[in-house]
Amino acid sequence: MIIKTKKIQLDKNEYIKMAMLHTLKKQWWVALIFLAICCGGFLTPGYLGWWIGGAVVALILYVLFWMIQFAGLTQMEQGQLLFEKLFYEITSQQILIKMNERQGMPMKWEQVQEIIKSEDAYELWVSKAQLIHLPFKAFKGEREFSFMESAIFDRKFDKKGKNKWVLKQAS
């Protein structure tokens, strides 16, 4: 079965928000370091403000670093393909990313590292900064969702929760 989507375009601000949330969820340990530094202030009386201030500054710099990375990708020529009007032809072998009927680029399912089903879309994460965002409104019907989840996602990916799949590791 071939699933053909409607033409869709990823908004740059939406991309930055999704990429930031994805990165913060993946790097949850940063919050632990922040808390540990704040707790260090309680061990050194008289310097509590410095410890907490330093932890807050470090956390702000960390978040700012990633926001600059993702915002920079939206401005680079190499990243412009993510934000073009595209449509997709999805089969169990590959995802064909098409700009028009003649121009397209195949992507094997093995390149997709993680799939997250949100309330209104599938997010196919290829890398930390590259994703394919497939809103549900781009599909024609429920039959296509069930094919994607049962024939593709469940066979090629390990299910990690109700709405998340990760690439199966070769054994």
C-alpha positions in Angstrom: 0.0 0.0 0.0 1.2 3.5 -0.8 0.1 6.4 1.4 0.1 9.7 -0.4 -0.2 12.8 1.8 -1.4 16.3 0.9 1.2 19.0 0.5 2.3 20.3 3.9 4.8 22.8 5.2 6.5 22.9 8.6 6.5 26.3 10.3 9.9 27.4 11.5 8.7 28.5 14.9 6.8 25.3 15.4 10.0 23.4 14.4 12.1 25.3 17.0 9.5 24.5 19.7 9.3 20.8 18.8 13.1 20.4 18.6 13.6 22.2 21.9 11.0 20.0 23.7 12.5 16.9 22.1 16.0 17.8 23.2 15.0 18.7 26.7 13.1 15.4 27.1 16.1 13.5 25.8 18.6 15.4 28.0 16.5 15.3 31.3 19.7 14.8 33.2 20.5 18.5 32.8 17.7 19.2 35.3 19.4 16.9 37.8 22.7 18.8 37.4 20.8 22.1 38.0 19.3 20.7 41.2 22.6 19.3 42.4 24.3 22.7 41.9 21.5 24.4 43.8 21.8 21.8 46.6 25.5 22.5 46.7 24.7 26.0 47.9 23.1 24.6 51.0 26.3 22.9 51.9 28.3 26.2 51.9 26.6 28.7 54.1 26.9 32.3 53.0 27.3 31.4 49.3 23.8 30.1 48.6 23.0 33.0 46.3 26.2 32.4 44.2 25.4 28.7 43.8 21.8 29.3 42.8 22.7 32.2 40.6 25.4 30.2 38.9 23.0 27.3 38.3 20.4 29.6 36.8 22.9 31.2 34.5 24.2 27.8 33.4 20.7 26.6 32.7 19.8 29.7 30.7 23.0 29.4 28.7 22.3 25.7 28.0 18.7 26.4 26.7 20.0 29.4 24.8 22.7 27.3 23.1 20.1 24.8 21.8 17.6 27.5 20.7 20.4 29.2 18.7 21.3 25.8 17.1 17.7 25.2 16.0 17.0 28.7 15.0 20.2 28.7 13.0 19.1 25.6 11.1 16.0 27.5 9.9 18.2 30.2 8.3 20.8 27.9 6.7 20.5 26.9 3.1 21.0 23.2 4.0 18.0 23.3 6.3 15.6 24.9 3.9 14.3 21.6 2.6 12.6 21.0 6.0 10.5 24.1 5.6 9.4 23.7 1.9 5.9 22.7 0.9 6.3 18.9 0.5 4.2 15.9 0.1 5.1 12.3 1.0 4.6 8.9 -0.5 5.0 6.3 2.3 5.4 2.6 1.8 6.7 -0.1 4.0 10.2 0.2 2.4 10.7 4.0 2.4 9.4 7.5 2.6 9.5 9.4 -0.6 9.8 13.1 0.1 8.6 15.0 -2.9 8.7 18.7 -3.8 6.6 18.1 -7.0 5.7 15.1 -9.2 9.2 15.0 -10.8 11.5 15.9 -7.9 11.8 13.7 -4.8 14.2 12.1 -2.4 13.8 8.6 -0.9 14.5 8.0 2.8 14.8 4.5 4.1 12.9 3.7 7.4 16.3 2.7 8.9 17.3 6.4 8.9 14.4 7.3 11.2 15.6 6.9 14.8 12.4 7.7 16.7 8.7 8.2 16.0 6.4 10.2 18.4 2.7 10.4 18.0 1.4 13.6 19.4 -2.2 14.7 19.6 -2.2 16.0 16.0 0.8 14.6 14.1 3.5 12.0 13.8 7.0 13.3 14.4 9.6 11.1 12.6 13.0 12.1 14.1 15.9 11.4 11.8 18.5 13.1 14.0 18.6 15.5 16.9 17.7 18.4 14.6 16.1 16.8 11.5 12.5 15.6 11.6 9.6 14.8 9.3 6.4 16.3 10.7 3.3 14.5 9.4 0.1 16.2 10.7 -3.0 14.0 10.7 -4.8 16.4 8.5 -2.4 15.5 5.6 -3.8 11.9 5.5 -7.0 10.8 3.9 -8.4 8.5 6.5 -8.2 6.1 9.4 -7.1 3.2 7.2 -3.8 5.0 6.5 -3.1 5.5 10.2 -3.7 1.9 11.0 -1.5 0.8 8.1 1.3 3.1 9.3 1.2 2.0 12.8 0.7 -1.8 12.3 2.5 -2.5 9.0 5.4 0.0 9.4 5.9 1.3 12.9 5.2 -1.9 14.8 7.3 -4.1 12.5 10.3 -1.8 12.0 10.4 -0.1 15.4 10.3 -1.2 19.1 7.3 0.3 20.9 8.3 2.4 23.9 5.1 3.5 25.4 1.6 4.2 24.0 2.7 6.8 21.4 6.4 6.3 20.9 8.5 4.0 18.8 12.3 3.7 18.5 14.4 2.0 15.7 15.0 -1.7 16.4 18.7 -2.4 17.0 20.3 -5.0 14.7 21.0 -8.2 16.6 
